[in-house]
Amino acid sequence: MSSSAPIQPTKLNSLQISLLRLFERGMSDEDTLELRRVIVAHLSKKMLAEVERIDNERGYTAEDYERMLNAPS
């Protein structure tokens, strides 16, 4: 039997508090879906920028990616 440590609550940051206040006023399902899409698009854009930065920094080539994808796990 595995023993897991109790989950420790974390303090909310200012963005999390702002989002909770935004949802407090109530939103339609359409507005909620649109907001989720905006957040996902924003985070995706940031992630892709970071991948591109690392790619440029390390000088990866298509062959490097092919080798990584086909390497045994």
TISE-834353 format. One line per 10 residues: their letters; for each residue y, x, z of N, C-alpha, C. Coordinates in nm, 2 decimals. Each point is the difference from the previous one (the first is absolute). Layout:
BEGIN
A = Y X Z Y X Z Y X Z ~ ...
***
This chain:
BEGIN
MSSSAPIQPT = -0.12 0.08 0.00 0.12 -0.08 0.00 0.12 0.09 0.00 ~ 0.10 -0.03 -0.09 0.12 0.08 0.00 0.10 -0.06 0.09 ~ 0.08 0.09 0.06 0.10 -0.04 0.09 0.14 0.02 -0.07 ~ 0.08 -0.10 -0.01 0.13 0.02 -0.07 0.11 -0.01 0.10 ~ 0.10 0.08 -0.02 0.11 0.00 0.09 0.08 -0.12 -0.02 ~ 0.06 -0.06 0.10 0.09 -0.12 -0.02 0.11 0.03 -0.09 ~ 0.04 -0.09 -0.08 0.11 0.02 -0.09 0.13 -0.01 0.08 ~ 0.08 0.11 -0.01 0.13 0.01 0.07 0.11 -0.07 -0.09 ~ 0.08 -0.09 0.06 0.11 -0.06 -0.07 0.10 0.11 -0.04 ~ 0.06 -0.02 -0.11 0.11 0.10 -0.04 0.13 -0.08 0.00
KLNSLQISLL = 0.10 0.08 0.02 0.14 -0.06 0.00 0.04 -0.03 -0.14 ~ 0.06 -0.12 -0.02 0.04 -0.04 -0.14 0.13 0.08 -0.03 ~ 0.00 0.04 -0.13 0.12 0.07 -0.05 0.10 -0.10 -0.05 ~ 0.12 0.04 -0.03 0.11 -0.09 -0.04 -0.03 -0.08 -0.12 ~ -0.07 0.05 -0.10 -0.04 -0.07 -0.12 -0.10 -0.11 0.04 ~ -0.10 0.03 0.08 -0.09 -0.10 0.04 0.06 -0.12 0.07 ~ 0.10 0.03 0.09 0.07 -0.10 0.07 0.08 -0.08 -0.09 ~ 0.07 0.06 -0.10 0.08 -0.07 -0.10 -0.09 -0.10 -0.08 ~ -0.12 0.05 -0.04 -0.09 -0.09 -0.07 -0.05 -0.11 0.08 ~ -0.03 0.02 0.13 -0.04 -0.11 0.08 0.11 -0.10 0.01
RLFERGMSDE = 0.12 0.04 0.01 0.12 -0.09 0.01 0.01 -0.08 -0.13 ~ -0.02 0.07 -0.11 0.01 -0.07 -0.13 -0.11 -0.11 -0.01 ~ -0.12 0.03 0.04 -0.10 -0.11 -0.01 0.02 -0.10 0.11 ~ 0.07 0.02 0.10 0.03 -0.10 0.11 0.07 -0.12 -0.06 ~ 0.08 0.02 -0.10 0.07 -0.12 -0.06 -0.09 -0.08 -0.09 ~ -0.11 0.04 -0.03 -0.09 -0.07 -0.08 0.02 0.03 -0.15 ~ -0.11 0.01 -0.08 0.02 0.02 -0.14 -0.11 -0.08 -0.07 ~ 0.03 -0.03 -0.12 -0.10 -0.07 -0.09 -0.11 0.10 -0.03 ~ -0.11 -0.06 -0.05 -0.11 0.09 -0.04 0.05 0.09 -0.12 ~ 0.08 -0.06 -0.09 0.05 0.07 -0.11 0.09 0.12 0.04
DTLELRRVIV = 0.08 -0.02 0.10 0.09 0.10 0.05 -0.08 0.11 0.07 ~ -0.10 -0.04 0.07 -0.09 0.10 0.07 -0.07 0.08 -0.10 ~ -0.06 -0.06 -0.11 -0.07 0.08 -0.10 0.10 0.09 -0.07 ~ 0.12 -0.05 -0.03 0.10 0.09 -0.07 0.03 0.12 0.09 ~ 0.02 -0.02 0.13 0.03 0.11 0.09 -0.11 0.10 0.00 ~ -0.12 -0.05 0.01 -0.12 0.09 0.00 0.00 0.08 -0.13 ~ 0.03 -0.06 -0.11 -0.01 0.07 -0.13 0.11 0.11 0.00 ~ 0.12 -0.03 0.06 0.11 0.10 0.00 -0.04 0.12 0.09 ~ -0.06 -0.03 0.11 -0.04 0.11 0.09 -0.11 0.08 -0.06 ~ -0.10 -0.06 -0.06 -0.11 0.07 -0.07 0.06 0.09 -0.11
AHLSKKMLAE = 0.09 -0.06 -0.08 0.06 0.08 -0.11 0.08 0.12 0.05 ~ 0.07 -0.02 0.11 0.08 0.11 0.06 -0.09 0.11 0.05 ~ -0.11 -0.04 0.07 -0.09 0.10 0.05 -0.08 0.07 -0.11 ~ -0.03 -0.07 -0.10 -0.07 0.06 -0.12 0.09 0.10 -0.07 ~ 0.12 -0.04 -0.02 0.10 0.10 -0.06 0.01 0.13 0.08 ~ 0.01 -0.02 0.13 0.01 0.12 0.09 -0.13 0.08 -0.01 ~ -0.11 -0.06 0.00 -0.13 0.07 0.00 -0.01 0.08 -0.14 ~ 0.03 -0.07 -0.11 -0.01 0.07 -0.13 0.10 0.12 -0.01 ~ 0.12 -0.02 0.06 0.09 0.11 0.01 -0.05 0.12 0.07 ~ -0.07 -0.03 0.11 -0.06 0.11 0.09 -0.12 0.06 -0.08
VERIDNERGY = -0.08 -0.08 -0.07 -0.11 0.06 -0.08 0.06 0.09 -0.11 ~ 0.10 -0.04 -0.06 0.06 0.08 -0.11 0.06 0.13 0.06 ~ 0.06 -0.01 0.12 0.06 0.12 0.06 -0.11 0.10 0.03 ~ -0.11 -0.05 0.06 -0.11 0.09 0.03 -0.06 0.05 -0.13 ~ -0.02 -0.08 -0.10 -0.05 0.04 -0.13 0.08 0.12 -0.06 ~ 0.13 -0.02 0.00 0.09 0.10 -0.05 0.00 0.13 0.09 ~ -0.01 -0.02 0.13 0.00 0.11 0.09 -0.12 0.09 -0.02 ~ -0.11 -0.07 -0.02 -0.13 0.07 -0.01 -0.04 0.04 -0.14 ~ 0.07 -0.06 -0.09 -0.03 0.03 -0.14 -0.14 -0.05 -0.05 ~ -0.04 -0.11 0.04 -0.13 -0.06 -0.04 0.01 -0.03 -0.15
TAEDYERMLN = -0.11 0.02 -0.07 -0.02 -0.04 -0.14 -0.10 -0.11 -0.01 ~ -0.01 -0.06 -0.12 -0.10 -0.10 -0.03 -0.14 0.05 0.03 ~ -0.02 0.13 -0.03 -0.13 0.06 0.03 -0.03 0.00 0.15 ~ 0.10 0.03 0.08 -0.01 0.01 0.14 -0.05 -0.14 0.06 ~ 0.07 -0.10 -0.05 -0.04 -0.14 0.04 -0.14 -0.04 -0.04 ~ -0.03 0.04 -0.12 -0.14 -0.03 -0.05 -0.10 0.07 0.09 ~ 0.03 0.12 0.03 -0.10 0.08 0.09 -0.01 -0.07 0.14 ~ 0.12 -0.04 0.05 0.00 -0.06 0.13 -0.08 -0.14 0.00 ~ 0.02 -0.07 -0.11 -0.07 -0.13 -0.01 -0.15 0.01 -0.02 ~ -0.04 0.11 -0.06 -0.14 0.02 -0.02 -0.08 0.09 0.09
APS = 0.08 0.05 0.10 -0.06 0.09 0.10 -0.10 -0.08 0.09 ~ -0.11 0.06 0.04 -0.09 -0.08 0.09 0.07 -0.03 0.13 ~ -0.03 -0.11 0.06 0.06 -0.04 0.13 -0.07 0.07 0.11
***
